[in-house]
Amino acid sequence: MARKAPGRSHRKGMTIIQMLKMFPNDAAAEKWFEQQRWPDGRFCPHCGSTNTREEKNRKPMPFRCKDCRGHFSVKHGTVMQSSKIGLQMWAIGIYLMSTGIKGTASMKIYRDIGLRQATAWFLMQRIREGFMDGIGQPFPGPCEADETGIGGKVKNLSNRKRKERKEAGIGRGLAGKTIVAGVKDRESKKVSVAVVHGTDAKTLQEFVHDRTEETATVYTDEAGAYKGIDRPHESVNHSAHECVRGECHTNGIEALWSLFKRGYHGTFHHISDSHLPRYLAEFEGRNNIRDMDTIDQMAFLARGMVGKRIKYDDLVAKAEATA
């Protein structure tokens, strides 16, 4: 009897050797980024005109608009704008983050590509912006909903943070942790996750309502916060060691929590509250495109980086403000 191939064998992967042959230098990477950004032909990011040309000496930038006379590159108007990092390194970074299902450490990028660790960390934060677009339309269902705690122990919290969590109604089992809620659509296998500010009924039910259609059946655990939710609803009683009852279970969304926490503890070791939404978006996005071939995953991520900007000083300032 033929054995089932391991992993998602229906999709086409890409080895490191294949990736390096595809992106041997910055010029090859630039052509690929152009194809992702301008599949129907190059246009000016300043005015939208298609009347553009390539500068012979590629200075001050590779392209020039004949209408508004502005200069631009494939980086302009993306998270890569003003970056001195070569496009080959950007492509390799996208590859590593697309294929690292438990996350990729900035120290790995630092060692593999040869960037400073701080530069590698900033590059990765900008790539994560490509995952930040969310799911778009609410899930039709059936769906699974659950919440979990991310972070350290209550004994390590300041008195201020202990008070904040008590006021938010966060239970003892989640004390000291940042609360994350998630919904998984069983039909599409897509997920939507986000940081929430409590585990009360109003917060969790609003989260589920925003991400599911009115007719979607929602499966949860026995948490009281989900009782009375305005959706067809069933729950399993985990406290009574009930994991599955017919179609009712939350195993799918819990598998995502397990994967994320392995990345948290085994890869990142610590994620500040200010950056947590971006890391969650990475795991959400990678889950939602996991059936694509690797090159298509990379293309999806490259397109998601267009129209976004994020500065290092803003990232650091935000982290210091929440410390």
C-alpha positions, 0 to 999 in steps of 0.5 A: 500500500502506498504511504501518504507523503509527509506534510502538504505534499500537493503543493510545490515547495522550493529548496534553498538551492532553487531559491538562490538560483532564482535570485542570484543577485539584486538585478534578478530579484528586482525583475521578480519584484517588478513582476509582483508589483506591476503585473500589467506593466510599470506605472508611476507610484507618484501619479499613476501614469504608465508613461514611464522609462528606465534611466540609462544610468539608473540614477538617482533612481531606476525609473522616471515618469515622463508626466510628473517627472518623478523618479522611483524604484520598485521599492518606492511606496512599499515597506522597502522604501529608503532601505539600503538592503539589496533586493536579493536580501529582501527576497531571501528574507521573504523566502525564509519567513514564508517557509518557517512555519514556527517563525524565523528568528532575527538571529537566523537572518543575521547569520544566514544573510549577513545583516546586523541583528537589529537590521535583520529584526527591522527587515522582518518587522517590515515583511510582516506588514505584508501579512497585515491585511486580514481575512476580508469577508466574514467566515460563512462557517462552521467555525471554531472560536477560542482564546488563549494567553500569550506571555509570562507569569503573573509573578513577573508582572508589575503592580500596574499590569496586575491591576490592569488585567484585574480590571479587564476581568482576565481570569486567574489562569490567564493572569500575567498574559496578553489575551489573544482570540481566534476564529477558524473557518472549517470550510476554507481552513482560514483563521483570524486572530487578534489581541483582545482586552479581556475574556468577558462576554462582550469582548469575545462575542463581539470578536466572533460576530465581526468575523463570522456570518450570522448563519455560521455555526460556532463551536467553542469550549465551555467558557461562560463568555460564549453563552448567549452568543448570537450565532448557532452555537455548540460547546464542548466541556474541556473541564470534564475531559470532553474534547470532541462530541460529534462535529463539536470541537475546537481542535483546529484553532487550538492547533494554531495556538500550539504552533504559535506558542512553539514559535514564541518559546522556541524561536522568539523567546519573548514578544512585547505587547506592542509588536504582538499583533504583527507576529500574530498576523504572520502566523495567521497569514502563513496559515491562510496561504499554506496551500499555495506553492512556495513561490506563490506564497512569496509573491502574495507576501511581496504584493502585501508589502506595497502601500505600507511604510514603517520606520525603525524609530516608530517601532522602537518608540512604541515598544518603549512606551509599552514597557 
